[in-house]
Amino acid sequence: MTETILVVNAGSSSIKFQLFAVGAGDRLERMIKGQVDGIGTRPRLVAVTSQRAILADETWPPSEVATIPAALDKVIAFLRPQIGGNLPDALGHRVVHGGPHYASPVVMTSAILSELEKLTPLAPLHQPNNLAPIRAVLERRPHLLQVACFDTAFHRGHPELADRYAIPQSLYAEGVRRYGFHGLSYEYIAQRLPQVAPQISNGRIVVAHLGSGASMCAIAGGKSMDSTMGFTAMDGLPMGTRPGQLDPGVVLYLLTEKNMTADAVQDFLYKDCGLKGLSGISNDVRNLLASTDPRAALALNYFTYRIALFTGMLAAAMGGIDAFVFTAGIGENAPAIREAVIRRLEWLGLRLSSQANKKNALCISRKGTKIPCFVIPTDEELMIATHTLQVMRKREYAGFQEKSA
């Protein structure tokens, strides 16, 4: 019987999922991709095969799918007939924050769940939602293997200088440090580079993960050296609704001069800033690119300006730069943004091929350019499935060793 792995990425009102089969030689084959969105309002499940054939398009009354666990039940009920009436052999979960203690994928238990829940203040938009389906499965099917894969893990090998803030040691010991995020995406890109661009795969590469959440990473020799995100997923680049780099004095001003509560400030910084705040129009780059409003142009110019600034910072962290990579939703699909970024980096040796850029080609730089530029689609779900399979095999090996002994 074919083994299967279900990858789950839960948000505040949606669950994205992908089902993988474990083929010959432990090759992972994507079977089904889908999501349940509108949880609690207009719940809808849409699923397609790996060839994009529609498998399901179902809706329910809001009361029937009002929570993340209820949505996961619908996903499992849909998938079981697709895999012979069985449950998946394992679930792999994206968990945004692993804190100072979790630097690799971990088998979930109630005790570890409690530890991860303590990190919620560091990722209030993501952590509770990431953990909700894990909790539900632990309660209902405690013997089903669940593996948490952390967005912070890829960055845990940073040099100490990159992890530190200029604050007392006691706070650093408590875990107040720069973590970095989008690590599953960067890990995938680092593993993909030897296949698509072997000439630069061991070099000094700046990767820009540009989506509604956006960050950048310095990767040298396949390892993370520094990142634009820090203690939380709010630092660094401006994002759809998050401000990115911000003077802490602004937060103090909101608290003391605007009399905002801590909760109000948190909501404001996570939901009302970034491209949405700058433009006053939208947090969606597609809408801003289509708009003739000068505020939309300001927001996009600010976005590409900050990407260029942080490129210089990350290049300094590595002592130079050998290549630049765009990835994620905006990075993979917005030629205008890529062009604006590269124009700002021409001083560094980047040169754009307009034709290749418009085609979303793998390499979008001119032939002979000093620093080549690539567009590489990310695949965080495959990365999670890979880690989950590795955990499965380690458990099987440990069980075999125990029986042999």
N, C-alpha and C positions, 0 to 999 in steps of 0.2 A: 504494500500500500504506500502511495506517495506521501511523503511528509510535506506539511504545509506550515508556513509562518505568516501570521497576520500582523501587519505593521499599522499602528494606531497613532494618529497625531490629533489630539483633542484640543479644540479652542473653546471660547466662551459660548458660542452658539452653533458649533459645528464639530463633526468628526470626519477627518480625512482618513481613508484606509486603503491599503493595498495588500493583496494576497499573493504570496510567492509559493511556488512549488520547488522542492529540493530535488533537482535532477541528478543525472549521472555525474559522478565526481564532485558532488555537492555544488553543482552549478545552480544558481538561483534563477528561476524563470518566473517573470511577472505574469500572473494569471488574470487578476481582476484589479481594477482601480475605481474608487468611488468616494462618495462623501454623503453625509447627512448634514444638511444645513437648515437654518430656520428653526432650530430646536426651541420649543416653547412658544413659538409664534406661528410659523408656517413650515412645519417639518416636512422635508422632502429627501428621499434617498435616490441618488442617481449612481449607476455603476456601469462600467464598460469593460470589455475584454482588452487584452493587450493589443488587439488589432482595431480597437475603438468601436467595436460593435456594441450596441446598447443591450445590456442585460436586464436592467431594472430602471424604472422611473416611477416611484411610489410616493404618495403623500398620505398624511394622517391628520386627524384633528390635533390641535395644539396640546390638549390635555393628555393625549396618548403618548406623546414624545415630548415631555416637558423638561427632561433632565439629560445630562450626558450619559449616565448609566442606562436610561431608557433607550436612548439612541443606539448605544452599543448593543443592547439586546436585539434591536431591529437589524443591525449589521450582522450579528451572529446568526440570527434566524434566516436571513437572506443567504448567507454563505454556506450554511451546512448542507443544503441540497447540492451545492456546486462541488462539494468534496465528499460525496458519498454518505451524507448524513452525519459526518463526524465533526468534532471540534478541531480547530487548528492545533497543531502540535505545540505551538508556542506563540506568544504575543510579544512583539517588540514595540516599545513605547518611546516616543520622543519626550524627554523631560528637559526643560530649558536649563535649570540650575542644579548643579551637583555640589555646589559649595566647595569648601577646602578639602573634603574627605573622599569624594568620589571622582576619581580620575580615569575610570574605565567602566564599561557596562557592568551592571550588577543584577543578580537575581532578586526580584522583589519579595520582601517579607513585610509583615505588619510593622516590625521594628524599624526597618529601613524606611518604610512609608512615613512613619512618624518623624524620622529625622529629616526627610525631604520636605515635609510640611512646614518645618521650622524656617525654611528658606523662602517661604511665600512673600515676606516683605521685600525681598530682593528681586522678585519677578511677579508682581501682583496680577498682571494680566495673563500670565501664562501658567505659572506653577500650579495653582489650584485646579485648573482645567486639565492640565497634563496628568495630574494625579487622580482625578475623579474616576476614570475608567479602571485604573489599577486597583483602587479601593473596592470598586464594585465586583471585580473578578476575584479578588482575595476573599471577599465575603461569601460569594456564591459558588466559586469553583476554585478553592484554595490549592488544589493539586495541579492546576494548569500552570505551566511554566510561563512566567512573565519576566521580561528583561527590560530594564530601564537604560536608555542610551542618552547621554548628557551632551547638551550643546556647549558646555564649558570644558568637557574632557580634553579635547584636542589641544587646548591652550595651557593645560596644567604643567607642561614642561617648560614654560617661559623662564628665562633668566630672572633672578630675584629683582633686578633693577626694573624690569618691565612690569612686574607684579605689584610693586610697592606704590603707596601714596606717601607724601611727606607728612606723616602723622605718627604719633607715638607707637612704639613696638607693641604695647598692650592691645591696641585696636587691631593691628595686623594679626596678632596671635588669635584674636577672636574671629578672624575671617574677613576683616574689612580690607580688601585688596582688589586688584584688577583681575577679573576672571576672563573676560572675553566670551563671546557667544557665536552662534552660527557655526560651531565647531564641526558638526556633522557634515555641513556643506563644504567647509574647507578641507576636511579630511578626505571627502570624496574627490575633490579637485586634485589634491596632492597625490592620490592614488591613480587618478586618471591621466595625469600629465605624462608619465612615461610611455603611455600608449599613443597619445595624440600629439605630443610635442617633446619627444625624448631629448632633443637637443638642449632644452632649457629645464628639464624636470628636476635636476639637482641644483639648479641655480637659485638666484635671489628673486623671488616673484612677489609682486603685490597683487592680491586677489580682491576684487570689489564685489561683494555679495549685495546686490541692489534690488530691494523689494520694498514692500510696505514697511518692513523692518530692514534696516540697511546697516552694513558695517564693512570694514576692510581689514585685511590680515596680511602680515609680512610672513612669508613662508620661505625658509632657506633649507636646502637639503631635505625637503619633504616635511619639515617640522615648523610649527608655529613659533615665531620669534616675538611677535607683538601684535596687538589688535587695537582697533579704535574704540571698542566697547570696553567697559571697566567693571565696576562693582555691580552694576545693574545693566539691563539691556536698553538703557536710555542715553548712554554717553556716545560721543563720537559724531557720526554723520547725522544731519537732519533726516527724519524719516516721515512716514505718512502723517502721523499725528504726534510724534515725539520730537523734542527740540534738538537732540544731540548735545554736543558740547555746550555747557552753560556755566557761567560764573556762579558759584554757590551763593554769592551775594544777591542774585536775583531771587533765589528761594527765600532768603532772609527778608528781602523787601516785600515779597508777597505775604509773608507771615506777619511782619510787624507794621507795614504801612498799608497794606490792603486788608489786613485783619482776616486773612484766609486761614482756615483750619488746616492741619496737616493732611487730612483726608481730601479736602478740597484742592490743595496744592497737588497732591498725587494724581487726582483725576484730571486736573488741568494739564499737567506735564505729560501724562500718558495719552490723553484723548483730544486735546484742543490745540496742540502746538505743531511743530514740524511744517510740512508743506501745506497742511490744512490751515494752520495759524498764519503763515506768511501770505498765502494767497487769499484767504477768506472765501475760497471757492470750493476746493476739493482736496482730499488727500491722495487722489488717484492721478498718477503721472499722465495717463492717457487723456483724462479730462483737461489737465493743465496744458498739454501739448496742443489740444484742439481749440483752446480758448484764445481769444484775442485780447483779453483783459490784461493790462500791464502788470497787475499783481500776480498773475499766473507766470508771466515771464520772469518776474523778480524771484518767485519761489524756485523756479527751475535753474535760474542763474546761480542762486545761492547754493542749491544742491550740487551743481557741477563744480562750483568754486571750492566748496569744502572737500569734495572728492580729490581735487587737485592738491589742495593744501595737505591733506592727510597722506597723499602719495609721497610727498617729500618727507614727511615724518617717518613713514614706514621704511622708505629707502634708507634713511639715515640709521635706522635701527639695524639694518643689515649691512651697512657700509657700501651700499650701491643697489642697483636694480638691473636685472637681466631680462625681465618680461613683465607684462601686465595682463591680467585675466579679468574679464567681465563674466558674472554669472548671476543666477536668480532671475525673477520675473522681469524687472526693468533691464537688468544687465543683458539678458538674452534676447529681449524683444523690442528694445527702444533704440533704433539706430541714431536718432537725433540726440539722445542723451550721451551715447558713446562718442559721437562726433564732438560734442561740446567739451567733453572731458579730455579727449585726446588733443584737441586744439589748445587747451590750457596747458598741456604737458609737452608741447613740441620742443620747448627749451631743454627738456630732459632727453630728447632723442627719439620720441615717438612720432611716427608719421602714419596718417590714415590713408587707406585705400577706400575711397568713397563707394566704389562699385561693390567691393567685398563687404563693406559695412552694411550697405542696403540689403544685401542678400543674407545677412546674418551668418556669414561664412565662419569657418573655424578660425582662420587667421585673417584679421581685418587690417593689418598694417601693410604698407608698401613693401615691395620686394627690396631686400637689402637694407631695411630699416635697422638702425642700431639696436633699438629695443622693440622686439616684436610684441604684438598685442593680439590676444585670442578671445574668442567667445566660446565658453565651454558650459553646456547645460549641466546644472547640478542634479544630484539624485540622492537626497537625504534618506528617502525611504529604502533604497537599495543598501545604503550604508547601515541603516538600522537592522535590516534583514540579515546582512552579513555578520554583524556583531551578535545578533541573536543566535544564528546558526553556530557561530564559534562557541558560544556559551553552551548550547545544546551538546555539541561534540565533547567539550571538556567534561560536562556532567556524565556523559556516557562513558568516557574514558576512566573517570574517577570511579564510577560504579563497577566497571570491568576490573579495575585494579583491586577494589575492595573484595569482589567475589573471588578473584584469583588468590588473594592473600588468605 
